Amino acid sequence: MARILVIDDEPDILSLVKNILAKDNHEVITKADGKGISMNEYANYDIILLDVMMPEVDGFELCKQIRDVVDCPILFLTAKSLENDIMFGLGIGADDYITKPFGMGELRARVNAHLRRENREKRSVLCVSGVKFNLNGKEIIVEQEKVNLTKSEYLICEFLARNKGQVFSKEKIYDKVYGYDGESDSSTITEHIKNIRGKLGFFGISPIETVWGIGYKWA
């Protein structure tokens, strides 16, 4: 099951797409426009479907705004079928084009094909709660700026983000970051998380929550 965002100013299209994709047990969130959706929220979806022709911010512009934040596939739903429009949409970061009117089978097949591809590929980028992890470079990017973390701070963030929502004790986090042969003790995790919160707080985000009496989690 995937979490899918659909943005279209036509209520009938939203209802149709939601009903079609729900047949594959996907969680489908529908919006009439991009208003009220934070950049952090966009990063929490597995795939995003955008209508091109919307009255205020059209799908092309919205795609350009969110492409640097989200790592998931973006598909356009549109009545535009001219080659220049398709090339433009793909050129600004979209992954596919579904032309209206579309059949139920085509929509399900294309969405599920992109989801399978995402699950199959080993991606070098992880986007969680508006934080972009460069897994190869072992660095974190927020609002297109690198966050200056130590190696230990980065490893704590990556471990918690990869296991978003799960609560881990200081001892468990320490073992994952330093291994069982670490030369310090789990109390260092508290200090590292304090430093991480300070550095991420500069960008107005605080994804690591304390669960009192248990440990920490990436919210």
LINJOVEN-V5723 format. One record per backbone hydrogen bond with DSSP energy under -1.0 kcal/mol. NH is the residue of the N-H (numbers start at 0). CO is the residue of the C=O. If there is no record, write none. Layout:
nh->NH co->CO
nh->NH co->CO
This chain:
nh->3 co->26
nh->4 co->46
nh->5 co->28
nh->6 co->48
nh->7 co->30
nh->13 co->9
nh->14 co->10
nh->15 co->11
nh->16 co->12
nh->17 co->13
nh->18 co->14
nh->19 co->15
nh->20 co->16
nh->21 co->17
nh->22 co->19
nh->23 co->20
nh->24 co->21
nh->25 co->20
nh->26 co->1
nh->28 co->3
nh->30 co->5
nh->36 co->33
nh->41 co->37
nh->42 co->38
nh->43 co->40
nh->44 co->41
nh->45 co->2
nh->46 co->2
nh->47 co->72
nh->48 co->4
nh->49 co->74
nh->50 co->6
nh->51 co->76
nh->53 co->51
nh->58 co->51
nh->61 co->57
nh->62 co->58
nh->63 co->59
nh->64 co->60
nh->65 co->61
nh->66 co->62
nh->68 co->65
nh->69 co->65
nh->74 co->47
nh->75 co->95
nh->76 co->49
nh->77 co->97
nh->85 co->81
nh->86 co->82
nh->87 co->83
nh->88 co->84
nh->89 co->85
nh->90 co->86
nh->91 co->87
nh->92 co->89
nh->93 co->88
nh->94 co->73
nh->95 co->73
nh->97 co->75
nh->99 co->77
nh->106 co->102
nh->107 co->103
nh->108 co->104
nh->109 co->105
nh->110 co->106
nh->111 co->107
nh->112 co->108
nh->113 co->109
nh->114 co->110
nh->115 co->111
nh->116 co->112
nh->117 co->113
nh->118 co->114
nh->119 co->115
nh->120 co->116
nh->125 co->132
nh->127 co->130
nh->130 co->127
nh->131 co->140
nh->132 co->125
nh->133 co->138
nh->134 co->123
nh->134 co->132
nh->137 co->133
nh->138 co->133
nh->140 co->131
nh->141 co->144
nh->144 co->141
nh->146 co->139
nh->148 co->146
nh->153 co->149
nh->154 co->150
nh->155 co->151
nh->156 co->152
nh->157 co->153
nh->158 co->154
nh->159 co->155
nh->160 co->156
nh->161 co->157
nh->163 co->160
nh->164 co->217
nh->165 co->162
nh->167 co->215
nh->172 co->168
nh->173 co->169
nh->174 co->170
nh->175 co->171
nh->176 co->172
nh->177 co->173
nh->178 co->174
nh->181 co->178
nh->187 co->184
nh->188 co->185
nh->191 co->187
nh->192 co->188
nh->193 co->189
nh->194 co->190
nh->195 co->191
nh->196 co->192
nh->197 co->193
nh->198 co->194
nh->199 co->195
nh->200 co->196
nh->202 co->199
nh->203 co->200
nh->204 co->199
nh->208 co->216
nh->210 co->214
nh->213 co->210
nh->214 co->210
nh->215 co->167
nh->216 co->208
nh->218 co->206
